[in-house]
Amino acid sequence: LVNDLGADTKGGGKSSAAADKVVEEIKAKGGKAVANYDSVEDGEKLIQAALDSFGRIAQTLKLLLLFFLPRILRDRSFPRTSDLDWDLIQRIHLRGSFLVTRAAWNHMKNQKFGRIIMTASAAGIYGNFGQANYSAAKLGMLGLANTLAIEGRKYNIHCNTIAPVAGSRLTETVMPPDLVASLKPEYVSPLVLWLCHDQCQENGGLFEVGAGWIGKLRWERSRGRIVRQKNQPMNPEAVRDQWDKICDFTDATKPASTGESLQSMVSVLLQLESQETVGANPTAASASAVSTSGINPAQAIGQKLPPSTFNFNHIQCILYALGVGMSTKDPDHLRFLYEGHPDFSCLPTFGVIPSQAAMMDGGLSSVPGLNIDFTQVLHGEQYLELYKPLPTSGELTSQATIADVLDKGSGAVIILDVNTYSRGELVCFNQFSVFVVGAGGFGGKRTSEKAKAVLPPPQRAPDAVVIDSTTRDQAALYRLSGDWNPLHIDPSFAAMGGFQAPILHGLCSFGFAARHVLKQFAANDPSRFKSIKVRFVKPVLPGQSLQTEMWKEGNRIHIQSKVKETDAVVLSGAYIDLHATSEASPENLPQGGGLQSELVFEEIRRRIKDLGSELVKKVNAVFSWEITKDGKNAAQWTIDLKNGGGALHKGPYPGKADLTFTVSDENFVQMVQGKLNPQKAFFSGKLKARGNIMLSQKLEVILKDYAKL
């Protein structure tokens, strides 16, 4: 439906010629078109004409609104603008947009589809001399479009705005003829056609377009400055004194909703409320920067937080695996979800769970020199390194230290190093980088050699891409691993933080990406995992799909994660380092000299050292192995899980074993690797046993739980 009242650029007169000409052009190219000469103020009549002509609004209203380009100007300098000049422009441009769209809205809503294109102008975005009336109307159309984009989203109604530059009846009055001729409408319409397409998911966008160029616009906001103190009046002198910082766009934010805008105000109120009573002249303190920001690096760096302990068993390991998206739908996931699996293991990224207690238990609040507002703490980056595969149960102790404090101007970065131990042996290392909004400006350094660096991916197509859907309840499930922040479950709390819904934990996305790499490049073998580093960029909403892109460079896998639906990057500068396939693994040991089984028993010795007392309580038995080679006894090993804290003996055992196995070195290693079933080996005579044979079940459980051999 081609609508054109045929008025002149001042809004006077009436003619059918313009609309008829366009209709003829469309029909000549094989299209279907009908002309309409009603005023845009008769919105209901326009929509009814479309329905009468074509029946279904989905394919007609797109074009009807596309061609809704009110073609009048009444330019005057502001003092000379009359009431008629003002009202006529508002009626045709802004009110006309409202009336036509309102008439179409319920039709679009009922059919669960609609595409609306508002036509604004550079004059509305930037202002233009002599066009106060026109600028106000055009920016008003943008505000209308932004709200329609929000209200229409759940009905699949998308509304975008273009600010085109093209030759038309309007622009020919203000542009040279040769420029008008070169700025063809054909250089604008492809953008509009794409925005109208049902495959286009753009919504609430603003685009400048002309001459074959298209650019998207967005708002940018400086970090700003708080210019008052708690229980103190605000005055213009404080505004003047902070003016440069108020207008400093370094590390600017890009708010995209009223919620994100409001977040700043809420943050200010929370930050002021958390302040102690401040004197009338806070800058009179000897360390003014420290007084304002609450941070004193000299006091904070090197401070140790109170140690934290974490007790867990296979339930926590399984719950974490479910929280980061593992499912029994994938047979490869069963080793992380079923405690009875022969290779039951803990996901490597579970290593962040015991260490995060150091922060969540309020330890940071006890550190001298860190007087910060904890409502403003954001998780910026994370590094995890494992020194040994994680056990599936036990007690872990974490010790956290303030490694460094950085001044980023708009905020502070606190680098927290956490070492986690099992019975005094270092299991893993975490480095948390947290950003404290509004805590900068204390005169500190901006970078640190102690920080684990992020790295960009190679400049080529990824070697592998995995797309994995999160569930609507992903955050509700992940929080059961210990991160109870209501931001991830409570809609009202999320709204106060500026989010349209509760968001997924960053460390949940972290876990998704890590297991994608583990499966793609390490055959789901957790012993291959060495370390991971990520930077958290944007939040993920539960229910969205995570797309992990991976580049292999030796034993380092660079990764970047995006939300598939929006293409927004959520993890950047990330990588995972893998251990090379061990040259000392049993299958690679020389066949002539040493026994392959020795490596396995040394691993068992290490596990008993970690968990011996606990194993003694569970097992209360002594197991002995007689290892043969070439038909002769080659070695004897005994696991004592009955006396003291447990022990492994090599050679003759002075006591009596409850169960003794006899097996060749080769067959023992075959069983360890899962290549030889122990029951089949027993019935075929390859494995012999004497003593309480029922204890073998208890031994099997212990090895499954505690020793990935």
Secondary structure by P-SEA (a helix, b strand, c coil): cccccccccccccccaaaaaaaaaaaaaaccccccccccccaaaaaaaaaaaacccccccaaaaaaacccccccccccccccaaaaaaaaaccaaaaaaaaaaaaaaaaaaccbbbbbbbcccccccccccaaaaaaaaaaaaaaaaaaaaaccccbbbbbbbcccccccccccccaaaaaaccccccaaaaaaaacccccccbbbbbbcccbbbbbbbbbccccccccccccccaaaaaaaccccccccbbbbbccccccaaaaaaaaaaaaacccccccccccccaaaaaacccccccccccccbbbbbbcaaaaaaaaaaaccccccccccccccccccccccccccccccccccccccccccccccccccccccccbbbbbbccccccbbbbbbbbcccbbbbcccbbbbbbbbbbbccccccbbbbbbbbbcccccccccccccccbbbbbcccccccbbbbbbbccaaaaaaacccccccccccaaaaaaaccccccccaaaaaaaaaaaaaaaccccccccccbbbbbbcccccccbbbbbbbbbccccccccccccccccccccccbbbbccccccccccccccccccaaaaaaaaaaaaaacaaaaaacccbbbbbbccccccccbbbbbcccccccccccccccccccbbbbbcaaaaaaaaaccccaaaaaaaccccccccccaaaaaaaaaaccccc
